[in-house]
């Protein structure tokens, strides 16, 4: 259990109506005992009232190498770090049961002033953009404690976002000077610089073993939170605007296993999802404090291996797993078959079958993995052997499951009934059709 999955004894609901948004879903009860939301009261209980949620900003999560016990089922036990900007603190789980605090307002070597972005890696390296002090603080974690390892003071005006890339390289955005700096190591005296318009949040891909694509790139929030830029080789190769998703402002991005970018929108109270080319896919959330609502989300972090997502809110944090969802575009029946269009919002295991009025499956449209994006199912009214199905009252049933850890715990089913012209067939042929169509 992580620090932001605290005390909310609600059982996760895995049977959902197709109208319910499920791009993100709740962890199963056995994983977190129904605890998937933390608020100020829970934080006070664990920290004795030392600090409250006050302007939460960046989040980071990582599987620490020192927590990895060979042979034990502990791969989903993560260290999570959250920036509490107004108090100058980093709140983190000292172990799997207690919280720790680092920092406090000030300019000393162990203090922070209005920090924003944060990043971490399995070795215990933690990097935070100490915005108010115009510096980047490099920390090393050992056991339950963190200590300052070094401080990068490189003429920053307003350092905002940080990310850790390959071999402990560090990415830093400086909103004030309009630059993304890439340090080959925490001690690199000559970082590469890329000019950008008011860059803030940053995420990198290709920085570890959990990457489906053989690509290396960064995604940076620019232009006052209205543009996402994909950076490769020092150049902007793709962009998305806030109007592409109907949102209000981009805050902090993360990149998932498949190279998709997820980014918070603190004004629209949503998380927007884009594909690796920054084409818009879908959004999750609405304003509020309900189960599928978000309250001014800012910080965002994701563990790629299992699809675990943590979201910082105005007075708390949320814990989700990556789920899956589908949008139905159109359905038209021709009398002897149909054509259906739709969009799959997450790479998924998809089983699409046609059933007749007796409940027998007579055709299979798809059975296996399907990529994110538009799809079309077309059926001509015949079974797998090419024999005509008798017809009558029919039903298309599409069942989708995620490919991340939520697979096996969560699935979603869509149903479409339709009438098909009846074609009388011989008893033997009809029975053979039904056998041939089964999966």
N, C-alpha and C positions, 0 to 999 in steps of 0.2 A: 504494500500500500504506500502511496506517495504522499507528500506533505499537503498537496492541494486536494487530495481525496480524503476528506476528514469525516465529518459527522452529519450525515443526512440519511437516516435509516429508511430508505425507499428501495423497493425491489425493482430492478430494471425490467422494463417491458419489452419483450422480444416478439410479441405478436402485435403487429401494427396495421392500421388501416392504410391502404395505398395512398390516401391523401396526406398522411403524416409525413413530414420531411425526415429522411433518414440518411442524408449524406454523412452525418455524424450520429452515432448511437451511444447508448449508455453501456458501460462495462457490465459484464454479467455479475450477478450477485456473489457467486463464489469467488470472483477475482477481487472484489473490493468491499464485500459485505454491504452492498447497496450504497456505498459512500462515494458520491461523485460530485459533490459541491461543497466548497468551504466559504464561510463568511467571516465577518469581523468577530462575531461571538466565539466561533471555534478557534480563531487565531488567538484571542485573548485567553481562552482556556489553556492553550498549549504554551503560551509565552508569558503567562501571568500578568497580562495587561501592559507589558513593556512597550508594545507597538501595535498600532491598528493599520489596516489597509488604508493607505493614503497616497493617491495618485500612483497606482500600480503601472509599471511600464514593461520593460522587456522580460522575457522568460527564456530559460534554457533547460533542457533535460538531456541526460546521458546515462548510459550504463557504465559505471565506474569499474575499471579493471580490478581494483582491490575488492569489489563486491562480487566478483565473478568466481563462484565456487564450482570447480569441475565436477560434473556428475549430479549437481543439484539443479532443481527446476526453479532457477531464480532469474532467468533472463529478462523478465518483465519488471524487475525491481530497479527503479530508476532514481538517480539523484536529480532533483528539480530545484532550480534557482530562480527566484523572482525578485525583481527590483521594486522596492517601495520608495519611489522617487522623492516625495516630500520630506520623508524622515531620513533620507540618505542611507537606507539599509538594503542589504541583500538578505532575504529570508530563504532558508534552505533546509532540507531535511538532513540533520546531523547523522541520523541513521534511519532505519525504517519506522521508528516509533517516536522520535523526538525532533523538534525543530531547533535550528541554530540561527544566530544573527551575526552579520558582519557589517561593520561600518558605523554610520551615524553622521549627522551633519557636521561638516568641517573641512579643512584643507590639509589635515595631517596625513601621513602615509597610510594610516588605517582608517581614514574617514572619506566620505563621499559627499558631493554637493549636487543635487538635482540629477542623479544618474539616469540613463535611459537604457540603451541596449546592453545585452549580456550574452555571452557564449561560453560553452564548456566542452571539454573533450574527455575521453575515458581515462587519460593519464592523471587527471586532477587539475589540469590547466583551466582557469576561469578568467575571462577577460570582461571588463565592464567599461562602458563609456561614461567617464566621470565628467558630465557635461559642464556643470557649474564651475569646476576647477580647470576646465580646458585641457584635459589630459585623459589618457587611457590607462587604467590600472590593471596590471597583470598579477593574478593571484595563483597560488598553488594550494591545492587541498590535500591534506594528509589526515586520514581518519575522520574525525568529526569536526576538525578545525580548518580554517582557511587563514593564510597569511599573505601579505604583500610580497611578491617576488621581484617586481620591477615596476617602474612607471614610465610610460612613453609620453614625453613632452616634446612635441614636434611642431610647434607653432600652430596648434589647433585653435580655432575660433569657437566652434560649437560641435564637438564630437558627439555623434548621436547613436549610430548603429554599429555593431561589431559582429563579426562571424569568424569562425576558425576553419581554415581550409586544410589542405594536405600538409603533412609534416609540420604541423603547428604554425602554419602561416596565419596571419591575422589581417582581416579586412576591417577597415574603419571608414565610416562616412563622416564627413565634416560639413554640416549644413551651412555653417557660416562662410566657409571659403569655397564651397561648391566643388568638392573633390572626394573621390574614393581612393584611399591609400591601401596598398597591399604590401604588407611586411612579410618577408620570407621566414622570419622568426621574430620572437619578441625583442631580440637585440639587433635587428636589421637597421643599419644607419641610413640606408638609401632605398626607401620604399618606392614602388611604382605608383604613379598618380594618374588618375583618370578624371577628367573634368566632367562634372554633371551639374544639373540645375537643382540646387538645394536638396541633396540626398539625405535620407534619414534611415529607414529600416533597410537591412541587408541580410541576404541568406546566400549560402553557397551550396553547390552540388558537385559530387565527385570527390568529397572530402573523407570518404570512409568506405567500408566494405558493403554497405547496404544501399547499393545503387543499381537499378535495373538497366540504366543507360550507360554506355561507355562515352560519357560526355562530361566536360567540366565547364561550369558557368556560374555566374552570380546573378541574382535578381535584386534590384535596388529600387526602393521607393524614392521618387523624385518629384520636383515641381510642386512643392507644398502639399504632398500627399495625393496628387491627382494623376500620376503616371507611374507605371511599372516598367522598368527597363531590364532586359536580359543582356548581360555583358559577357562577351567571349573575346579573348585575345586583346583586351583593352578597348574593344569597340562595342557600341550598342547594336545588337543584331535583331532585336524584336522589342516591341513596346505594346502596352495596353493602357488605355485611358480610363478614368473613373466612370465615364459615361458608358463604357462598354458593358459594365455590369449594373448600371443604374444605381451606383452607390454614391457616397458623399466624400469619403476620405480614406486613403490607404494608410495603415499604421505599420505593423510589423509583418513581414513575410516569412514563410517557411517553405521548404521544398520536400516533397514526399519521395518515397522509394521509386516511383515511376517518373519522377521529374516534373510533376505538377506543382504549381505554386498556389499556396493558400495564404490569404492576407486578411487581417482584421480591418474592420471599418467601424470606428468608435461612434460615429454619428448615426449611421443607418442601423447600427447594432447587428451587424452581420459578419460572416466570414465568407469571402469570395474565393472561388476556385478557378484557376486558369491552367491550361495544358502546357506542355514544355515550350511551345511556341508563343505562349501568352495569349492564346485564343480563349475567350471566356467559356466556362463550362456551366457553372451554377453557383448559387449562394445558399447559405444556411443561416437561419436565425431571424429574429425580429425583436423590437424593443420590449423589454420586460424581464421578469425574474422567473418565469415559468420554465418547465423542463426543456423546451425547445426554443427558448428565448435567450437573449444575451443583453446584459446591462453594461453599456459603454465598454465593449471589449477593446483591449489594447494589445498587451503582450500575447505571443503565440509561440508554442514550440511543439515539435512532433518527433517521436522516436520512430525512425523509418522501418525498423525490422518488424514491429508488430502493429504499427498504425495507431499508437497512443498519442492523443492530442491534449494539451493543457492550454487553457485560455484564461488570461487575467481580465477581470472585470472591475468595475468601479469600486466595489466593496467585497471582493472575493475572487474566487477562481473556480473554473469548471474542469472536469475531466471527462473526455470522450474517447471512443474508439472510432476509427474510420469505418463507416458503413458503406452503403451503396443505395442508389435510387435510380429511377427511370422516369422520363417524361414521355407520355404518349402523344404522338403528333397527329396521326390520322388513321382511320380504319374504314375500309370500304369493302363490302362483300359483292361479288360479281354474280351470285347465284350458284356458282360451282367453285367456290374458293374465296380468297380474300387477299388484300394487300394492306399491310400495316407498317407505319413508320413511327419512329421514336428516337430518343436519344438516351444512351446509357451514360450516367454521370460518374461512374467509377468502374475501372476494370473489374470484371466480375465473372463468377461462374453462373452461366445462364442455361436453364432448361426450359424450352418453349415447346409445348405439345398441344395437339388438337384432340379433343375427346368428343365422342358421339353421344347421343341421348341415353345410351345404356351405361355410359361411364367408361367405355373402352377407349384407350388411346389409339388413334388411327393414323397419326402422322407426327413427326418430330421436326420442328423448324431448326432447332439448335440445341446442342448438348455439349457444353464445354466452356472454355474461357472466351470472353468477348471483350474487345478493347473499348475504352471510353470513346464516346462520339455517336454520330447518327447511325442508324441501322434501318433496314427494310426487311420484313418477312413477307414472302409471297407464296401462296399455296394454290394449286390448281385443282384441288378436290380429289387427288389420288393418293394412294398409300405408297410406301417405299418401293413396292414392286410395280408401280404404275397402274394399278387397278383402281377404278373409280370407287370412292367411298359412297355408300348409299345415300347419305345426307340426312336432312331433317334438322332438328334442333342441335346445334353444335356449340362447343366452347373452346376458345383458345386460352390456355393457362401458361403464364410466364413466371417462373420462379427465379429470383436472382439472389446470389450470395456474394459477400465480399471475398477478397483474396487474402486479407490481413487476418489478425487474430480473431476478429469477430465472426469469421466463417465457422460454422458449426454451432454458434450461439444465436446468430441472427440471419433471417432470410425474409424476403418480401415477395408477395405473390400478387400478380395482376391477372384479372379475368375479363374476357370479352366474349359475350354470347352473340351468336348470329345464326340465322336460318339459311340452310342450303337446299337447293332444289334436290328432290329425291330422284335417284336413278335406281330402278329395280335391278337387282343383280341376283344371280343364282346363289343358292345357299352356300355351296362350296366356295364360290368366289368371295362372297361376303365374309365368310369365316376366315378365309385365307387372308383377306385384306386386314382383318383385325389382328391376326397373328403377325403379319408382316410389319404392322405399324408400331408394335410395342418396342419399348426401349428396355 
